[in-house]
Amino acid sequence: MTEPPRSRGQFLSLHLIETLAAVLPVRDENGQPKTLVFGGVERHMITSQARRRAERVHARDRANAGRGALRGRSMGVRTREWALLAGRELESAHGWDRERAVAVVRAVMEGCGLKFGDPQKKTVANLTKVLVFAPADTAARIAEHVATHQAAVEEWYTGYVEALARAEAAKKVRRPASRKKADVTEPEAPAENAATGPAAPPPPLPRAIRDAVLLALAPRDAVDIALYGRFLAEIPDSPNVDGAVQTGHAFTVHESEQIEDFYAAADDAKLDRRRNALSFLDAADEAGAGMTGYQSLISGTFYRHAVLDRVQLRTNLRVAGMAEEEAERTAADAEREFVNSFVEAFPAAKKNSTASTGSLPVLVLAFEGDRPYNYASAFQRPVDEVAEGPAGPVAVGRLLRHHVFVSGRRDDLHAAKLLTYDPEIDSLLTELRLPESLATVTRAEELTS
């Protein structure tokens, strides 16, 4: 494995305290806030899945917009719509009929091992059963290969469709005819016609076409796949990637509390009629709001944690085909963008109605080590805001005391840095008289060097 630069720890640990008010960043199947029990009390939770997606999309959007450390680099897309996207490419760039293009690409991807939805249901017929995380140019690459080798693809596709039709016809023959329970004298039809024999299986996808599609689906140089990994079990010979990023569930440092917010939505047309005295004869029907309901909202101070494995990141980039020098440059850029996303990104649920994405962390602690370090135990005893004061400053004090205590007993912890966006916490850091090993920075990019 490629080692990280000398004098740097293999793992970059990130710890963050943030305070949120009246938000709902993630919810369960019933629309309720997610929770966990820790330290004997229930806490609000923001799942690692929600955090990882927010961070991954934040970095991808910045790169695609030409901003950030990864600007101009290849990024990935996770979707079930690769057949639709490749079909659209065949239509727009190569002049194929849209319906035919999607059908051919779907068949080709099925020939590679991917499974699709029920063909009788239009909404899912051309969607893969699982989300496939692949480079953004995957659809264009598949379409280009299919168009370039159209004759071979069409010949295989004709045989494939005919084989599926024969198999479906054989199923219908095997299926017993519908009849009354009393009618049991007629024997079941044979499974296959004696003249034709059993239905032949569909022809295998030609090796050259399959290899080209697998190469298009391979992680290649997509940096976010190298960071977050992927697992595609349906195609055993398509490379999977062990992610270089570990993400913990965020949870409140205190016992959870939530409110059921009653809301009343106005009907503009109804109010306009009332305002202009146009509905006085139907006044009873015009009373009340247009719609009412409840929404659950949470407030609290959260601890969250993530780790970057620098060795795994470089290994993933090298396995994807990068030369060592290029992999080193890309890994350094990916690390800077990962730190930025950890600080800046936030799940987008209810972002318009709660302005949750405008939140900034109270404190970020970053340090290097030879192994990951999770400081969740610093908050096993829930903060009691009545006895201890506001949870934000209390949580910051606990986190820093915990780190100073642990680092005094571990030789591999070093390069610790702090970042705050809260003036009260900035003053607190001065009062705490922290050791010189804890450097304070003013920009997210300074958390890693």
C-alpha positions in Angstrom: 0.0 0.0 0.0 1.1 3.6 -0.7 2.1 5.2 2.6 1.1 8.8 3.5 3.8 11.5 3.4 6.4 11.0 6.1 5.7 12.7 9.4 1.9 12.5 8.8 -0.4 10.2 10.6 -2.4 7.6 8.5 -5.8 8.8 9.9 -7.1 12.4 10.0 -9.7 12.5 12.8 -12.4 15.3 12.7 -14.7 16.2 15.6 -17.4 18.8 15.5 -19.8 20.5 17.9 -22.8 22.3 16.3 -26.0 23.8 17.6 -29.2 23.6 15.6 -32.6 25.2 16.4 -36.0 24.1 15.1 -34.9 21.8 12.2 -35.5 18.3 10.9 -32.4 17.2 8.9 -33.4 13.6 8.8 -36.6 11.6 9.7 -37.8 8.0 9.9 -40.5 6.2 7.9 -43.1 7.9 10.0 -41.8 11.4 9.5 -40.4 11.6 13.0 -36.9 12.6 14.1 -34.4 9.7 14.4 -33.2 8.9 17.9 -30.8 6.7 19.8 -30.4 5.8 23.4 -27.0 6.7 24.9 -25.9 7.2 28.4 -29.3 6.0 29.6 -31.3 8.8 27.8 -32.8 9.2 24.4 -30.8 11.5 22.0 -31.7 13.0 18.6 -29.6 11.5 15.8 -28.5 12.6 12.4 -27.5 9.5 10.6 -24.1 9.0 8.9 -25.9 8.2 5.6 -27.5 11.7 5.6 -24.2 13.3 6.5 -22.2 11.4 3.9 -24.6 12.2 1.1 -24.6 15.9 2.0 -20.8 16.0 2.1 -20.4 14.0 -1.1 -22.8 16.1 -3.1 -21.4 19.3 -1.7 -17.9 18.3 -3.0 -19.2 17.1 -6.3 -21.2 20.2 -7.0 -18.3 22.4 -6.2 -16.0 20.4 -8.5 -18.5 20.5 -11.3 -18.9 24.3 -10.9 -15.1 24.8 -11.1 -14.7 25.6 -7.4 -12.8 23.9 -4.6 -9.7 21.7 -4.5 -11.3 19.1 -6.8 -12.4 21.5 -9.5 -12.1 19.9 -13.0 -11.6 16.4 -11.6 -13.8 13.4 -12.4 -16.6 12.8 -9.9 -19.3 10.1 -9.6 -23.1 9.8 -9.8 -25.2 7.3 -7.8 -28.4 6.4 -9.6 -30.7 3.6 -10.9 -31.1 5.5 -14.2 -28.0 4.5 -16.1 -30.0 2.8 -18.9 -32.2 5.9 -19.3 -29.2 8.2 -19.3 -27.3 6.1 -21.9 -30.4 5.8 -24.0 -30.7 9.6 -24.0 -27.1 9.8 -25.1 -27.7 7.4 -27.9 -30.7 9.6 -29.0 -29.0 13.0 -28.8 -25.5 12.2 -29.8 -26.0 9.3 -32.2 -29.5 9.7 -33.7 -31.1 6.6 -32.3 -34.8 6.2 -31.6 -35.2 6.9 -27.9 -37.4 3.9 -27.1 -35.1 1.5 -29.0 -32.0 3.0 -27.5 -33.2 2.5 -23.9 -34.3 -1.1 -24.7 -31.0 -2.0 -26.2 -28.9 -0.4 -23.3 -31.1 -2.1 -20.7 -30.5 -5.5 -22.4 -26.8 -4.9 -22.6 -26.6 -4.0 -18.9 -28.7 -7.0 -18.0 -26.2 -9.1 -20.0 -23.5 -7.7 -17.7 -25.4 -9.0 -14.6 -27.4 -6.0 -13.5 -31.1 -6.6 -12.6 -33.9 -4.3 -13.6 -37.4 -3.6 -12.3 -40.6 -5.4 -13.5 -40.9 -4.8 -17.3 -44.7 -4.6 -16.9 -44.4 -1.5 -14.7 -43.3 1.5 -16.7 -42.1 3.5 -13.7 -39.4 1.0 -12.8 -38.9 -1.1 -16.0 -35.7 0.7 -17.0 -34.3 1.3 -13.5 -31.7 -1.0 -12.0 -32.8 -2.8 -8.8 -29.9 -1.2 -6.9 -28.3 2.2 -7.0 -25.0 2.1 -9.0 -22.3 4.6 -8.0 -20.2 5.2 -11.2 -18.3 8.0 -12.8 -20.4 10.8 -14.3 -19.4 10.0 -17.9 -20.6 6.4 -17.6 -23.7 6.9 -19.7 -21.8 8.6 -22.5 -19.1 5.9 -22.6 -21.8 3.1 -22.8 -23.6 5.0 -25.6 -20.4 5.6 -27.5 -19.5 1.9 -27.4 -23.0 0.7 -28.4 -23.1 3.2 -31.3 -19.6 2.3 -32.5 -20.3 -1.4 -32.5 -24.0 -1.1 -33.5 -24.0 -4.1 -35.8 -22.6 -6.6 -33.2 -24.9 -5.1 -30.5 -28.0 -5.3 -32.7 -27.2 -8.9 -33.7 -26.8 -10.0 -30.1 -29.9 -8.0 -29.0 -32.1 -9.7 -31.7 -31.1 -13.1 -30.4 -31.5 -12.0 -26.8 -35.1 -10.7 -27.3 -36.1 -13.9 -29.2 -34.7 -16.1 -26.4 -36.6 -14.1 -23.8 -39.8 -14.5 -25.9 -39.3 -18.2 -26.2 -38.7 -18.5 -22.4 -41.9 -16.5 -21.7 -43.9 -18.7 -24.1 -42.6 -21.8 -22.3 -43.7 -20.4 -19.0 -47.2 -19.9 -20.3 -47.3 -23.5 -21.6 -46.2 -24.8 -18.2 -48.8 -22.7 -16.4 -51.9 -24.8 -15.7 -55.1 -23.5 -17.3 -57.6 -21.8 -15.1 -60.4 -24.1 -14.2 -63.0 -24.9 -11.6 -61.9 -27.0 -8.6 -64.1 -29.9 -9.7 -62.4 -30.1 -13.1 -59.3 -32.2 -12.4 -59.4 -34.7 -15.2 -57.4 -32.7 -17.8 -53.6 -33.4 -17.3 -51.2 -30.5 -17.0 -49.6 -29.4 -20.3 -46.0 -30.5 -20.9 -43.3 -28.0 -20.0 -42.0 -27.9 -23.5 -43.0 -28.9 -27.0 -41.6 -32.2 -28.1 -40.6 -30.8 -31.5 -38.7 -27.7 -30.2 -37.4 -29.1 -26.9 -36.7 -26.8 -23.9 -36.3 -23.1 -24.5 -32.7 -22.1 -25.1 -31.1 -19.6 -22.7 -30.4 -16.1 -23.9 -27.1 -15.8 -25.7 -24.3 -14.4 -23.5 -23.2 -10.8 -24.2 -20.1 -10.8 -26.4 -17.0 -10.4 -24.3 -15.7 -7.2 -25.9 -19.1 -5.5 -25.3 -19.3 -6.7 -21.7 -15.7 -5.5 -21.0 -16.4 -2.1 -22.4 -19.6 -1.7 -20.3 -17.8 -2.9 -17.1 -15.0 -0.4 -17.8 -17.5 2.4 -18.1 -19.1 1.3 -14.8 -15.7 0.9 -13.1 -14.7 3.5 -10.5 -11.8 4.7 -12.6 -10.6 8.2 -11.5 -13.9 9.4 -9.8 -12.5 11.0 -6.6 -15.6 10.7 -4.6 -15.8 7.0 -5.2 -12.2 6.7 -3.9 -13.3 8.7 -0.9 -16.6 7.1 0.0 -16.3 3.7 -1.6 -18.9 1.6 -3.4 -20.3 -2.0 -3.3 -21.8 -3.6 -6.4 -22.6 -7.2 -5.6 -24.6 -7.9 -8.7 -21.5 -7.9 -10.9 -18.9 -10.0 -9.1 -16.1 -9.0 -11.5 -16.8 -5.3 -11.3 -14.4 -3.7 -8.9 -15.7 -2.6 -5.5 -14.0 0.1 -3.5 -13.4 0.1 0.3 -14.1 3.7 1.3 -11.4 5.9 2.8 -13.9 7.9 4.9 -15.5 6.7 8.1 -18.5 8.6 9.4 -20.3 8.4 12.8 -23.9 9.1 13.5 -24.2 12.7 15.0 -26.1 12.8 18.3 -27.2 15.4 20.8 -24.9 15.8 23.8 -28.0 16.2 26.0 -31.3 14.4 26.3 -33.6 14.9 23.3 -36.6 17.2 23.1 -38.9 17.8 20.2 -41.9 19.9 19.4 -44.9 19.1 17.3 -45.3 22.4 15.4 -48.9 23.0 14.4 -49.1 25.0 11.2 -52.0 26.6 9.2 -51.5 27.3 5.5 -53.5 30.1 3.9 -55.5 29.7 0.7 -54.6 32.8 -1.3 -57.7 32.6 -3.6 -60.0 32.3 -0.6 -58.4 35.2 1.2 -58.5 37.4 -1.9 -62.3 36.8 -2.2 -62.8 37.7 1.5 -60.6 40.8 1.2 -62.7 42.0 -1.8 -66.0 41.1 -0.3 -66.8 38.7 -3.2 -68.0 35.8 -1.1 -70.3 37.3 1.5 -73.1 34.9 0.5 -70.9 31.9 1.3 -69.2 33.2 4.4 -69.4 29.9 6.2 -67.5 28.1 3.5 -64.8 30.8 3.5 -63.9 30.4 7.2 -60.7 28.8 8.4 -57.3 28.0 6.9 -56.7 26.4 3.6 -54.8 23.5 5.2 -53.6 22.5 8.7 -51.2 19.9 10.0 -48.3 19.1 12.3 -44.5 18.8 11.7 -41.9 17.5 14.1 -38.9 19.8 14.8 -35.8 19.3 16.9 -33.3 21.6 18.6 -30.0 20.7 20.2 -26.2 20.7 20.3 -24.8 17.8 18.4 -21.4 16.0 18.4 -20.3 14.4 15.1 -17.2 12.7 14.0 -15.5 11.5 10.8 -12.1 10.0 9.8 -10.1 10.0 6.6 -7.8 7.0 6.0 -5.0 8.5 3.9 -3.4 5.2 3.0 -6.8 3.8 1.8 -7.4 6.9 -0.3 -4.1 6.6 -2.0 -4.5 2.9 -2.5 -7.9 3.5 -4.2 -6.5 6.1 -6.5 -3.6 3.9 -7.5 -5.8 0.9 -8.1 -8.0 3.1 -10.3 -5.0 3.6 -12.6 -3.3 6.8 -11.4 0.4 7.1 -11.3 1.9 7.6 -7.9 2.7 11.3 -8.3 -0.8 12.0 -9.7 -2.4 9.9 -6.9 -0.5 11.9 -4.3 -1.7 15.3 -5.7 -5.2 14.0 -6.0 -5.2 12.6 -2.5 -4.0 16.0 -1.1 -6.8 17.8 -3.0 -9.4 15.3 -1.9 -8.4 15.6 1.7 -8.8 19.4 1.6 -12.2 19.1 -0.1 -13.3 16.4 2.4 -12.5 18.7 5.3 -14.3 21.6 3.7 -17.4 19.4 3.1 -17.3 18.1 6.7 -17.4 21.7 8.0 -19.7 23.3 5.3 -22.2 20.6 4.1 -25.5 19.9 5.8 -28.4 17.6 4.9 -30.9 19.5 2.7 -34.2 18.2 4.3 -36.6 21.1 5.1 -33.8 23.5 4.2 -36.3 26.2 2.9 -38.7 26.0 5.8 -36.0 25.8 8.6 -32.9 27.4 7.0 -30.9 24.5 8.4 -28.2 24.6 5.8 -27.0 28.0 7.0 -25.7 26.5 10.2 -22.0 26.8 11.1 -20.1 24.6 13.6 -19.5 25.9 17.1 -16.1 24.1 17.1 -14.1 21.8 14.8 -11.2 19.7 16.2 -8.8 18.0 13.7 -5.8 15.9 14.5 -3.6 13.1 13.0 -3.0 9.7 14.4 -2.0 6.1 13.6 -5.5 5.0 14.3 -9.0 6.5 14.3 -10.2 8.2 17.5 -13.9 8.6 18.4 -14.7 10.9 21.4 -18.3 10.0 21.8 -17.6 8.8 25.4 -17.0 12.5 26.4 -20.8 12.9 26.1 -22.0 9.6 27.6 -23.1 11.6 30.6 -25.7 13.9 29.1 -25.2 17.7 29.5 -27.7 19.1 32.1 -28.3 22.7 30.9 -30.1 23.6 34.1 -27.1 22.7 36.2 -24.2 23.2 33.8 -25.3 26.0 31.5 -25.8 26.2 27.7 -24.9 22.9 26.0 -22.6 24.5 23.4 -19.8 25.9 25.7 -20.2 22.8 28.0 -19.7 20.4 25.1 -16.7 22.3 23.8 -15.1 22.2 27.2 -15.7 18.5 27.5 -14.4 17.7 24.1 -11.2 19.6 24.6 -10.6 18.2 28.0 -11.1 14.7 26.6 -8.7 15.3 23.8 -6.0 16.8 26.0 -6.4 13.9 28.4 -6.1 11.2 25.6 -3.3 12.9 23.8 -1.2 12.9 27.0 -1.4 9.1 27.0 -0.9 8.5 23.3 2.2 9.2 21.3 0.6 9.1 17.9 -1.7 12.1 18.2 -0.3 15.2 16.7 -1.0 18.2 14.5 -4.2 19.1 16.4 -6.0 22.2 15.2 -9.2 24.1 16.3 -11.6 26.2 14.3 -14.6 28.1 15.7 -17.3 30.3 14.1 -18.7 31.4 17.5 -17.3 34.5 19.2 -18.3 33.2 22.6 -16.4 29.9 22.0 -13.4 31.9 20.7 -13.2 33.7 24.1 -13.6 30.4 25.9 -10.6 29.0 24.0 -8.5 31.8 25.4 -9.8 31.3 28.9 -9.1 27.6 28.9 -5.3 28.1 28.4 -5.0 25.2 26.0 -1.6 23.6 25.4 0.6 24.8 22.6 -0.1 21.5 20.7 -3.6 22.8 20.0 -3.3 25.5 17.3 -6.2 27.7 16.5 -6.9 28.4 12.8 -9.4 30.7 11.1 -10.1 28.8 7.8 -11.4 25.3 7.2 -8.6 24.6 4.7 -6.1 25.2 7.5 -7.4 22.2 9.5 -5.2 20.1 7.2 -1.9 20.9 5.6 
